């Protein structure tokens, strides 16, 4: 049961991905001026984006899991990330005008918050383009349009630089095949509708399970061997639970990525993950 619970938390933090980011409901526009906005963030992604656009002075509470940037620890917490660890009463006690939460995990909170007259923004980004749009959306809701546009411009610059590197290295070489082990037991990878698939693709790689409809499909050793990846990537105990089987021997190598949250959080730093991955597979 501990493994299943851990897997559930991981995949939720991987981010609840089934579509583009959106502001929940037609009545989600704030009636307050930007100086009156009081934000409660219900996940690490939300907190990081608020800081990225310079809206941290409007932040009044976050969750226990909001650990980036380090300054986030200075703000009070409403509880954990999982929906059952956060109460409506706890959120409302901070008198927010904007609650920034996540599809799937916090659906049960959306209508009660809106009924209380609170603006709700629902994060559900499954691509880097969706992350950019989310940054712009939050910029508008908080009065930080200019800063948000600057963040997106910087993201585009990093992606353009990475694309230039790939083009230089690629020449007549085929794109390398990548297997990313999301979970070890049971074996799981990333499919077409996952954030990780977008990172692999923009890094110039081919996700060997990129045609799978499920965001995080269960796979087998035989399927990996048949696909014959050039590179294998995996994370640590916090995001993977084990090392890939030693029967795999890809020519490009097996890489342990630690607990690098740039690969799993749909924030502006995801472009750094693209850059890091590209530098490995195109070195």
Secondary structure as the mmCIF struct_conf table of DSSP 4:
data_model
#
loop_
_struct_conf.conf_type_id
_struct_conf.id
_struct_conf.beg_label_comp_id
_struct_conf.beg_label_asym_id
_struct_conf.beg_label_seq_id
_struct_conf.end_label_comp_id
_struct_conf.end_label_asym_id
_struct_conf.end_label_seq_id
HELX_RH_AL_P HELX_RH_AL_P1 UNK A 2 UNK A 13
TURN_TY1_P TURN_TY1_P1 UNK A 14 UNK A 15
BEND BEND1 UNK A 18 UNK A 19
STRN STRN1 UNK A 22 UNK A 23
BEND BEND2 UNK A 24 UNK A 25
HELX_RH_3T_P HELX_RH_3T_P1 UNK A 26 UNK A 28
BEND BEND3 UNK A 29 UNK A 29
BEND BEND4 UNK A 32 UNK A 32
HELX_RH_3T_P HELX_RH_3T_P2 UNK A 34 UNK A 36
STRN STRN2 UNK A 39 UNK A 41
BEND BEND5 UNK A 43 UNK A 43
HELX_RH_AL_P HELX_RH_AL_P2 UNK A 44 UNK A 52
TURN_TY1_P TURN_TY1_P2 UNK A 53 UNK A 54
HELX_RH_3T_P HELX_RH_3T_P3 UNK A 56 UNK A 58
STRN STRN3 UNK A 59 UNK A 61
STRN STRN4 UNK A 62 UNK A 62
TURN_TY1_P TURN_TY1_P3 UNK A 64 UNK A 65
BEND BEND6 UNK A 68 UNK A 69
HELX_RH_3T_P HELX_RH_3T_P4 UNK A 70 UNK A 74
BEND BEND7 UNK A 75 UNK A 75
STRN STRN5 UNK A 77 UNK A 77
BEND BEND8 UNK A 81 UNK A 82
HELX_RH_3T_P HELX_RH_3T_P5 UNK A 83 UNK A 85
HELX_RH_AL_P HELX_RH_AL_P3 UNK A 88 UNK A 92
TURN_TY1_P TURN_TY1_P4 UNK A 93 UNK A 94
BEND BEND9 UNK A 97 UNK A 97
STRN STRN6 UNK A 98 UNK A 102
TURN_TY1_P TURN_TY1_P5 UNK A 103 UNK A 105
BEND BEND10 UNK A 106 UNK A 106
HELX_RH_AL_P HELX_RH_AL_P4 UNK A 107 UNK A 115
TURN_TY1_P TURN_TY1_P6 UNK A 116 UNK A 117
STRN STRN7 UNK A 119 UNK A 123
BEND BEND11 UNK A 127 UNK A 127
HELX_RH_AL_P HELX_RH_AL_P5 UNK A 128 UNK A 142
TURN_TY1_P TURN_TY1_P7 UNK A 143 UNK A 143
HELX_RH_AL_P HELX_RH_AL_P6 UNK A 145 UNK A 170
TURN_TY1_P TURN_TY1_P8 UNK A 171 UNK A 172
HELX_LH_PP_P HELX_LH_PP_P1 UNK A 173 UNK A 176
STRN STRN8 UNK A 177 UNK A 181
BEND BEND12 UNK A 182 UNK A 182
STRN STRN9 UNK A 183 UNK A 183
TURN_TY1_P TURN_TY1_P9 UNK A 184 UNK A 187
STRN STRN10 UNK A 188 UNK A 188
TURN_TY1_P TURN_TY1_P10 UNK A 192 UNK A 193
BEND BEND13 UNK A 194 UNK A 194
HELX_RH_AL_P HELX_RH_AL_P7 UNK A 195 UNK A 202
TURN_TY1_P TURN_TY1_P11 UNK A 203 UNK A 204
STRN STRN11 UNK A 206 UNK A 207
TURN_TY1_P TURN_TY1_P12 UNK A 208 UNK A 211
BEND BEND14 UNK A 213 UNK A 214
TURN_TY1_P TURN_TY1_P13 UNK A 215 UNK A 216
STRN STRN12 UNK A 218 UNK A 218
HELX_RH_AL_P HELX_RH_AL_P8 UNK A 221 UNK A 227
TURN_TY1_P TURN_TY1_P14 UNK A 228 UNK A 228
BEND BEND15 UNK A 230 UNK A 230
STRN STRN13 UNK A 231 UNK A 234
TURN_TY1_P TURN_TY1_P15 UNK A 237 UNK A 240
BEND BEND16 UNK A 241 UNK A 242
HELX_LH_PP_P HELX_LH_PP_P2 UNK A 243 UNK A 245
TURN_TY1_P TURN_TY1_P16 UNK A 246 UNK A 247
TURN_TY1_P TURN_TY1_P17 UNK A 251 UNK A 252
STRN STRN14 UNK A 254 UNK A 256
TURN_TY1_P TURN_TY1_P18 UNK A 258 UNK A 259
HELX_RH_3T_P HELX_RH_3T_P6 UNK A 261 UNK A 263
TURN_TY1_P TURN_TY1_P19 UNK A 264 UNK A 264
BEND BEND17 UNK A 265 UNK A 265
BEND BEND18 UNK A 267 UNK A 267
TURN_TY1_P TURN_TY1_P20 UNK A 268 UNK A 269
HELX_RH_AL_P HELX_RH_AL_P9 UNK A 270 UNK A 281
TURN_TY1_P TURN_TY1_P21 UNK A 282 UNK A 282
#
